[in-house]
Amino acid sequence: MTAEFIKPVIWEGDAIRLLNQQKLPGEVEYIFLKTIEDVWDSISELKVRGAPAIGIAAAYGLALWAKKGGSDDLQVLKTELAEKAAYLNSSRPTAVNLSWALQRLLKIADQEVSTEKVITRLEAEAILIQQEDEETCRRIGEYGFSLLPEHATVLTHCNTGAIATSKYGTALGAFYIAKEQGADVSVFATETRPVLQGARLTAWELQQAGVDVTLITDNMAAHVLRTKKIDAILVGADRITANGDTANKIGTYGLAILAKAHGIPFYVAAPLSTIDLNTATGDEIVIEERHADEITHLAGKRIAPEGINVFNPAFDVTPHELISGIITEKGIVSGDYQTGLAELFEPAHI
Ligand code: MRU
């Protein structure tokens, strides 16, 4: 059975139609982004989220700006584009897919000799990034599925599904492929405090797709690993450094430690666009800190005392030693990540 996929980002030529993920699961609302500021706000406010999806939205945001507001002078346009790309890149600091997509567009713009060409090529490149991501995620899903035993039970964290990418998702891709192939897979989804991507998005996405999914709170993970015969933990990534250290949604590091304590494999699924060979180790990753309201309030209602100190990092870093394998569209890397990840980018591999 093939799942129906809902698209998080739709290019309309003169606007971006965006699935407002803040409204899920109660409402499937699409909003129109008409300016680069709309795109910045939507990324920052998590209306679009998930590393590949924010890269796609930002790419369209830059193409949109060029189409509507770019200078008629080629050199001025190129300088403005670099400024606008830096502006979009500042919307969220941790996921490298954002700068990866924007840099890809800037490189294209740099090669062109007329403003008209720059504008059409930027639009085409943004569309290509989104199209490529579909195939990429499908392959990641196939490799992920290949690691699972028959009748697998898997724990996942945050949301790494179709709505975090252009289709299929990364870690969740394995479950969509399982479904397509008629294989039996059960998923435990952590709710993922504070923003509840697991409860609001993963539970909803997998339920829609007919995948057997059970929602747990984050603090139930150790108990579930101990009592529910979990075959693997499968998560996504926002930035993987040259040595394999992986930034992902806050709580991932704790799950990796728990996996080790229980002798359960811990896999990270991510496209090459999430691998940042220019950053040596996880210590160098900038971890986004978000507004205190995300912790002091639940569904708009205050649950903590006024004036309480809050620490709200959106991501944590899992050291590579705790990772059993990194699943990419070019295959699965394990062991010596420094060498294995670098090899993925060699021409023979690409
Ligand atoms: O803050 P979010 O919801 O953007 O965080 C998303 C994650 O951490 C995902 O695991 C990651 O981006 C991979 S999405 C395929």
Residues whose N, C-alpha, C, O or C-beta is under 5 A from the ligand:
A	BS01	MRU	R49 G50 A51 H157 C158 N159 T160 A164 T170 Q197 G236 A237 D238 N248 K249
